[in-house]
Amino acid sequence: MYTLYYSKGACSVATQVVLRELGQEVTIIDVQQLSNFKTINPVGAVPVLVDGDKTLTEGAAIMLHILNKHNSALFPDTENDRQQAIQDIMFANASMHPAYSKLFFLAEHINDEKVKQETLNSAAKTINQLWQIVENQLSNNKFLGGSAPSAADIMLTVYSRWGAYFPVDIIIGEKTIMMLNAVQAMPSFIKTDQAEQAMSSTE
Ligand SMILES: N[C@@H](CCC(=O)N[C@@H](CS)C(=O)NCC(=O)O)C(=O)O
């Protein structure tokens, strides 16, 4: 049994979806309801995963921890495929996620509306370049790692939903849209959204 500290709709959605795909039970705690979250993760960011006596932070490290611990099709065991899966997780976590994080930062910290829109547009341009890389990688495969969803597909799907919060044009290719739709139709993804929804209606 795991405990996951989450924030609704945040990157922690991907952690929860993957735990469910791995058949693991998870208790979720909404950090918006906590006043002392920084004592749990001094960075103040989700996801945080408690596994027995270990408290893990950093989304990519958590992802690799659970994928290594529980065998599944999400994380292939042949050397080349596994290397690709790790690279895709890192691309999602360290390239795409920070590109979207800039939108949140600019929207919050820039007051001049014209400057805000210009910088949001620049940030969106970077995001679109990254989605083009994803589209290219999907030219021969339904998912990043092949015919079945990988952890990186799930992570990218979570981030893809953030664009709607901002007045920018996020351009996502056709094959990528098919991948994102397929991931959002996974029972584990639907269950995760429902679990977060259920928590917020009781808060
Ligand atoms: N480097 C961290 C960053 C995670 C991150 O940015 N999480 C966001 C939600 S998607 C968050 O909790 N932001 C709140 C904050 O940083 O105060 C990781 O990869 O886990």
The ligand as a Gaussian input file, in Angstrom:
#p B3LYP/6-31G(d) Opt

LIG

0 1
 N       10.945000      18.599000      -9.936000
 C        9.655000      18.237000      -9.411000
 C        8.658000      19.281000      -9.877000
 C        7.237000      18.849000      -9.709000
 C        6.270000      20.017000      -9.863000
 O        6.587000      21.047000     -10.454000
 N        5.074000      19.825000      -9.315000
 C        4.090000      20.873000      -9.365000
 C        2.734000      20.339000      -9.768000
 S        2.710000      19.685000     -11.388000
 C        3.942000      21.462000      -7.988000
 O        3.758000      20.747000      -7.025000
 N        4.041000      22.777000      -7.897000
 C        3.861000      23.486000      -6.675000
 C        5.093000      24.123000      -6.226000
 O        6.160000      23.848000      -6.800000
 O        4.997000      24.920000      -5.282000
 C        9.267000      16.851000      -9.911000
 O        9.613000      16.504000     -11.038000
 O        8.621000      16.115000      -9.148000

